[in-house]
Amino acid sequence: MSRFHRLSAAALLALCLFGAGSASARNEEYERLSDQFDRLASDPVLGQHATAQMDRARAALADLKDAKRRDREYRAYLAERRIGVARASAEAEQLEQQRDALQRENDRLQLAIARRDAAQARAELERQRLQAQIRTEEAERAQREADAARAEGEQASQAAESARAEVAQAKRMADAQAKAAALAKKEAALAAAISGGTPASADKPAPTAANRSMTLPESVFVSGKAALAAGSSKQIAKAVAFANADPARRVRVDVSAGGDRALAQQRAQALRDALVAAGADAKRVTAVGSAAKAKRVELVIQ
């Protein structure tokens, strides 16, 4: 074999070896990128996102598989970039989805907090309303009690003033009647002296019967009670004059109340106290309540 032929055979062998190596390298590059894409596409999370970018990466891998040797380097670069863009887009979409989920959860929590705060505000408002209502009712009750107490005080003051006026009037009438009785006694003594009888001393009362009585109407008392009626001042004044007409004798206040001895005694004591307050001598006046069935209000000079 000539030298030329030997060189040609060697070149052909080298060319075949280079072609085989280049084809193997191309296949490894495709396999690497295809495996990288498959892992991305089969990822349970990322594989569900960036559909358009996934399709571009898949198309770039197909172009790399069918590319000619002169275009293979560019096609491999393009496929790798498309796979990287697809992964980044999928991760971005996943993060966006997570952000949306977190935002929805945050909105849900904020809504729950707002509802809780609103419920607390309504409860506080109701509590304040009830407290205000209670304070208003207490103020109204206190005002009513104050008005009632003021009215009772005014009535008591008017009753006390009326009682004082009646007592004063009864005392004035008793004094006037006592004075008239004393003048009558003096006149009787003078008349007896002039007619030749035994002179009577002005300091001593004229002789009287053993017992004398004065009957008062039952209306001097409040019906069914021991209290004196409001218009009894005139009767009290007459009774005082009667009791004072004979200062040397004792006076018995004798009352019966239809068989009610307790009421009779209370009435007798009330009338006796009124006589003393109006000017009768307390040492001379006694009170006796009778159990008699007939109703009677009587003053007896003993």
HELIX and SHEET records of a PDB file:
HELIX    1   1 ARG A    3  SER A   42  1                                  40    
HELIX    2   2 LEU A   46  GLN A   48  5                                   3    
HELIX    3   3 THR A   51  ASP A   66  1                                  16    
HELIX    4   4 ARG A   69  ILE A  194  1                                 126    
HELIX    5   5 GLU A  218  VAL A  220  5                                   3    
HELIX    6   6 SER A  233  ASN A  244  1                                  12    
HELIX    7   7 ARG A  261  ALA A  277  1                                  17    
SHEET    1   A 4 ARG A 212  THR A 215  0                                        
SHEET    2   A 4 ARG A 296  ILE A 301 -1                                        
SHEET    3   A 4 VAL A 251  SER A 256 -1                                        
SHEET    4   A 4 VAL A 285  SER A 290  1                                        
END                                                                             
